[in-house]
Structures are given as structure tokens and as C-alpha cells.
Amino acid sequence: MGNQVPGVRVPLIDEAEAAGRTAELYDLIKSRTGLPFVPDMFRLMSSRPDLMEVLITGYGGVFLGEAAVLPRATREMISAWSSKVNGCPYCVGTHNWFLSQFGGSEELTRAIATANKPSELPIDARTLALMELVTQVCTGAHRITDEDWDRVAEAGWSNEEMLEAVFTAGLFAFINRLVDGFGLGTTVTRSRISRQSDGDEGTAA
């Protein structure tokens, strides 16, 4: 079931061939993201709509719900930077594109793609404290201490904001591993989302 894309280890069902619950979820994804196509990160799960629904729920909780406490640009910055730390340039490009759509500067998106540590990002001290916590989530969450948490709170972040930031970073640890583990991120250098500004969505990935 589904079409095999060279380099991708699982079948990706084309939108025109989707049926049943997969077709319903494809329609849901497009309606909620406002994109004219289903991002291929979701299509990785297209032969298992039960798992795709879990992915949609997690993604929607961060980006598409009404209860978010962090600005969308901050959530996109966390997503792009977490993907950089996790070694997933495919997802960096996707969420840098979203970041640019929600007010992120070209200087910031370029730095996220090239920086090696959060102190190299063009952000203020308060934001740096949060991004250092995000980096800890990606590189060794078990080493985060109460003192680390308190340091971010003292920089001016609420517990609710920090919860959302850590959840977002954790979600991208999951998404990055799916994208790379199934071969999408290692086969295709840029996602269709990141290529939209080029006027080239491409036909795969």
C-alpha cells in the first residue's frame, strides 16, 4: 500500500490515492495548516493512519491550538533550533521557513542553520536563557537540574512558557528521529514547505 519513494524506507501514499481514514486525515492536515499539500513528514505515517493521528495531535498541540502561551515565532525558533541540535537539516529548513513567516529575521534563520550553540544566535539575554534550556533538552535532558530550571525562571519565563518550550523541544526529538530514521531527511535536502518561497514545491518530500 502506498508508493515507495527512492531513499525513503516506508511507503508514502499520494493525496490522489488516499482513501478512508488516511484521506480524512490528509484533509484535516491541510485545513489546519492552511497548506495546499500534505507535508511529507505526515505522509511518512500514511500507511498507518492510527500513528499519523498521534503525530497530528502532537504537532497540532504545539502549532495549531488556541491555548499556546509562547508566540508562534518563538515556537518555530525552538523547533528549528532543536532540529539543528538534533542534526536534522530537513526540519531546520521547514521551521526556519515558518519562522520567517511569523516575523523571524533573515539574520536569525541564517544563524539557526549555521550556529553551534545558542549564544551564537542573535537573541536577547532573556531568550538565550530559554534556548539554553531547549538545548539541554536536546543534548541531555536527564542532566537538567532545578538550578537550571530556576535560572530560566529568573530570566523572566513563566512555568507555563517553560513547559511549552520543553514540550516543543521534546516533540521535535521525536519528529526529527522519524524524518531521519525513515530516510526522508537523509534523502531530500529541502522540504516542500521550505521550497515554497522558490515557487517549487516539488513532487516528493
C-alpha positions in Angstrom: 0.0 0.0 0.0 1.4 3.4 -1.0 4.2 4.5 -3.2 7.8 3.8 -2.5 10.0 6.9 -2.9 13.7 6.2 -3.6 15.6 6.6 -0.3 12.6 6.7 1.9 12.1 3.4 3.8 8.3 3.5 4.2 5.5 4.0 1.6 4.1 7.5 1.1 0.5 7.5 -0.1 -0.2 10.2 -2.7 -3.0 12.5 -1.9 -4.9 11.5 -5.0 -4.7 7.8 -3.9 -5.6 8.3 -0.3 -8.8 6.6 1.0 -10.6 6.0 4.2 -9.1 7.4 7.4 -5.9 8.4 5.6 -7.9 10.6 3.2 -9.8 12.1 6.2 -6.5 12.9 8.0 -5.0 14.4 4.9 -7.9 16.8 4.6 -7.6 17.6 8.3 -3.9 18.4 7.9 -4.4 20.7 5.0 -7.4 22.5 6.6 -5.5 23.1 9.9 -2.1 24.1 8.4 -3.5 26.1 5.5 -1.0 24.4 3.2 -2.1 23.3 -0.3 -0.5 19.9 0.2 0.2 17.4 2.9 3.7 17.8 4.3 5.7 14.6 3.7 6.6 14.4 7.4 2.9 13.4 7.9 2.9 11.2 4.8 5.6 9.0 6.4 2.8 7.6 8.6 0.2 7.4 5.8 0.1 3.6 5.7 -0.7 3.7 9.4 -3.4 6.3 10.0 -3.6 5.4 13.7 0.0 6.5 14.1 -0.4 9.5 11.8 -3.2 10.7 14.1 -0.9 10.7 17.1 1.6 12.7 15.1 -1.1 15.2 14.1 -2.2 15.6 17.7 1.2 16.4 19.0 2.0 18.8 16.1 -1.4 20.4 16.4 -0.9 20.9 20.2 2.2 23.0 19.6 1.3 24.9 16.4 -2.4 24.8 15.8 -4.2 25.0 19.2 -5.5 28.1 20.8 -4.0 27.5 24.2 -0.4 28.3 23.3 1.4 30.7 25.7 4.5 31.3 23.6 4.3 33.4 20.4 4.3 31.4 17.2 7.7 32.8 16.2 9.2 31.5 19.5 7.7 28.1 19.0 9.1 28.0 15.4 12.5 29.1 16.6 12.5 26.3 19.2 11.5 23.8 16.6 14.2 24.9 14.1 16.9 25.1 16.7 16.0 21.8 18.3 16.2 20.3 14.8 19.6 21.8 14.3 20.9 20.4 17.6 19.4 17.0 16.7 21.1 17.0 13.3 18.0 17.2 11.1 18.6 19.9 8.4 15.4 18.9 6.6 13.4 20.1 9.7 15.6 23.1 10.2 14.7 24.3 6.7 11.0 23.7 7.3 10.7 25.5 10.6 13.1 28.3 9.5 10.6 28.9 6.7 7.7 29.0 9.2 9.8 31.3 11.5 10.3 33.7 8.6 6.5 33.8 8.0 5.9 34.7 11.7 8.3 37.6 11.9 11.7 35.9 12.3 14.5 37.9 10.7 16.8 36.5 7.9 19.7 37.0 10.3 18.0 34.7 12.9 17.1 32.0 10.4 20.6 32.0 8.9 22.1 31.8 12.3 19.9 28.9 13.3 21.1 27.0 10.3 24.8 27.7 11.0 25.3 28.3 14.7 26.8 25.7 17.0 25.5 27.0 20.3 22.6 29.2 21.4 24.9 32.0 22.4 25.7 32.5 18.7 22.1 33.3 17.9 21.0 37.0 17.5 18.7 36.9 20.5 18.4 38.8 23.8 19.6 37.5 27.2 16.1 36.5 28.3 15.5 34.4 25.1 19.0 33.0 25.4 18.2 31.5 28.8 15.2 29.7 27.3 17.1 28.5 24.3 19.9 27.1 26.5 17.2 25.1 28.3 15.9 23.9 25.0 19.4 22.9 24.0 19.8 20.9 27.3 16.5 19.0 26.4 18.1 18.0 23.1 21.6 17.1 24.4 20.9 15.5 27.8 17.5 16.2 29.4 18.3 13.9 32.3 21.1 16.4 33.3 18.7 19.4 33.7 18.7 20.4 37.4 16.4 22.5 39.5 19.1 25.2 39.3 18.9 25.2 35.5 15.1 25.5 35.7 15.3 28.3 38.2 17.8 30.2 36.1 15.3 30.3 33.2 12.5 31.4 35.5 14.7 34.2 36.9 15.3 35.4 33.3 11.6 36.1 33.2 9.9 33.0 31.8 6.8 31.5 33.5 6.4 27.9 34.3 3.7 27.6 31.6 6.0 29.0 29.0 8.9 26.8 30.0 6.6 23.7 29.9 5.6 24.6 26.4 9.2 25.2 25.3 10.3 21.8 26.7 7.3 20.0 25.2 8.1 21.6 21.8 11.8 20.5 22.0 10.7 17.0 23.1 8.2 16.8 20.2 11.0 17.6 17.8 13.3 15.0 19.2 10.5 12.6 18.1 9.8 14.2 14.8 13.5 14.5 13.8 14.1 10.9 14.5 11.1 9.8 12.4 12.2 12.0 9.5 15.8 10.8 9.5 15.1 7.2 10.6 12.7 6.6 7.7 15.2 8.2 5.3 13.2 11.3 4.4 15.7 13.8 5.9 18.7 11.9 4.6 17.3 11.6 1.0 15.9 15.1 0.4 17.8 18.2 1.3 14.9 20.6 1.5 11.2 20.0 2.3 8.4 21.2 0.0 7.5 23.7 2.7 10.9 25.3 2.7 10.8 25.4 -1.1 7.6 27.3 -1.3 9.3 30.7 -1.5 11.2 29.3 -4.5 7.9 28.6 -6.3 9.0 25.0 -6.3 7.1 22.6 -4.1 8.5 19.6 -5.9 6.7 16.2 -6.2 8.3 14.3 -3.5 9.4 15.0 0.1 
